[in-house]
């Protein structure tokens, strides 16, 4: 059996890749996931602020604008 290129991610689940093209695909996916995390993490951090408060005020027009911008950033990452 031909030995493949071992995937070097933290949680690779023990699988191997058969060629360098597969490894490049995994690297692209990993890069995209990290870019998306950089967008989502501040949002989640902000939601965790002031846990003693049960209500989050986020006016409708501001909310729509921010969510639209985030969606566009994520869509751009996925299209590249």
C-alpha positions in Angstrom: 0.0 0.0 0.0 1.3 3.4 -1.0 2.0 5.7 2.0 0.1 9.0 1.6 1.0 12.5 2.8 0.0 12.7 6.4 -2.4 15.6 7.3 -0.7 17.8 9.8 -3.7 19.4 11.5 -4.3 19.2 15.2 -7.2 16.8 14.9 -6.5 14.8 11.7 -8.5 11.7 12.9 -5.6 9.5 11.6 -6.4 9.8 7.9 -3.8 10.3 5.2 -4.0 12.2 1.9 -3.0 10.5 -1.3 -1.5 13.5 -3.1 -0.2 17.0 -2.7 -3.4 18.4 -4.4 -5.5 16.9 -1.5 -3.2 18.5 1.0 -3.5 21.9 -0.7 -7.3 21.6 -0.5 -7.2 20.9 3.2 -4.9 23.9 3.7 -7.3 26.1 1.8 -10.2 24.9 3.9 -8.2 25.3 7.1 -7.3 28.9 6.1 -10.9 29.7 5.3 -12.1 28.3 8.6 -9.6 30.5 10.5 -10.6 33.6 8.5 -14.3 32.9 9.3 -13.4 32.4 13.0 -11.7 35.8 13.1 -15.0 37.3 11.9 -17.3 35.3 14.3 -15.1 35.4 17.5 -15.6 39.1 18.3 -19.4 38.7 17.8 -19.4 35.8 20.3 -17.1 37.7 22.7 -19.5 40.7 22.7 -22.4 38.4 23.4 -20.6 37.1 26.5 -20.1 40.6 27.9 -22.2 41.5 30.9 -23.7 38.1 31.6 -25.7 39.5 34.4 -27.9 41.3 31.9 -30.6 39.2 30.2 -31.5 41.5 27.4 -29.2 42.5 24.5 -30.1 45.8 22.8 -29.3 45.7 19.1 -31.4 48.2 17.2 -33.0 46.7 14.0 -31.3 48.9 11.4 -27.8 48.6 13.0 -28.4 44.8 13.4 -29.3 44.4 9.7 -26.3 46.4 8.6 -23.8 44.5 10.7 -25.2 41.1 9.8 -25.2 42.0 6.1 -21.6 43.1 6.3 -20.6 39.9 8.1 -22.5 37.7 5.6 -20.7 39.5 2.7 -17.3 38.9 4.3 -18.0 35.2 4.8 -19.3 34.8 1.3 -16.2 36.5 -0.1 -14.0 34.1 1.9 -16.0 31.1 0.6 -15.8 32.3 -3.1 -12.0 32.9 -3.1 
